[in-house]
């Protein structure tokens, strides 16, 4: 494994961890707002997916700028 491969793996792990933390925070805040468990879970799933989508969009934009 090259240095570049290790860096990519680390970046992917960090993005997935950030998305999971954002999803957990979203679920917690939804429960604090008196949402039911299914509603809180669906909001958390939407936040997780949105975080990954934003990360993919930023990566695509940076790749396009980089050449």
matplotlib code that plots the C-alpha trace (Angstrom):
import matplotlib.pyplot as plt

x = [0.0, 1.4, 1.3, -1.5, -3.7, -3.2, -4.2, -7.3, -8.3, -7.8, -9.9, -12.7, -12.7, -12.8, -15.7, -17.7, -17.0, -18.1, -21.3, -22.0, -21.5, -23.7, -26.4, -26.2, -26.5, -29.5, -31.2, -30.5, -31.8, -34.9, -35.6, -35.1, -37.8, -40.2, -40.0, -40.8, -38.0, -38.9, -39.0, -35.7, -34.1, -35.3, -34.0, -30.6, -30.5, -31.3, -28.5, -26.0, -26.9, -26.7, -23.3, -21.9, -23.5, -21.8, -18.5, -18.8, -19.7, -16.7, -14.4, -15.8, -15.3, -11.7, -10.9, -12.2, -10.2, -7.1, -7.0]
y = [0.0, 3.3, 6.5, 7.9, 4.8, 5.1, 8.8, 8.0, 5.3, 7.7, 10.4, 8.0, 6.7, 10.3, 11.2, 8.1, 8.8, 12.5, 11.3, 8.9, 11.5, 14.0, 11.3, 10.5, 14.2, 14.5, 11.5, 12.9, 16.3, 14.8, 12.8, 15.9, 17.6, 14.8, 12.9, 9.2, 6.6, 5.9, 9.6, 10.2, 7.3, 8.5, 12.0, 10.5, 8.4, 11.5, 13.4, 10.6, 10.4, 14.1, 14.3, 11.6, 13.3, 16.7, 14.9, 13.2, 16.5, 18.3, 15.5, 15.6, 19.4, 19.1, 16.4, 18.5, 21.5, 19.4, 18.1]
z = [0.0, -1.0, 1.0, -1.3, -0.7, 3.1, 2.9, 0.9, 3.3, 6.3, 4.6, 3.9, 7.5, 8.8, 6.5, 7.6, 11.2, 10.9, 9.1, 11.9, 14.6, 12.7, 12.4, 16.1, 17.0, 14.8, 16.4, 19.8, 19.0, 17.4, 20.5, 22.7, 20.5, 21.5, 18.2, 18.2, 17.7, 14.0, 13.2, 15.0, 13.1, 9.8, 10.5, 11.5, 8.3, 6.2, 7.9, 7.4, 3.7, 3.3, 4.9, 2.6, -0.4, 0.5, 1.0, -2.3, -4.0, -2.5, -3.5, -7.1, -7.2, -5.9, -8.3, -11.2, -10.1, -9.7, -13.2]

ax = plt.figure().add_subplot(projection="3d")
ax.plot(x, y, z, "-o")
ax.set_aspect("equal")
plt.show()
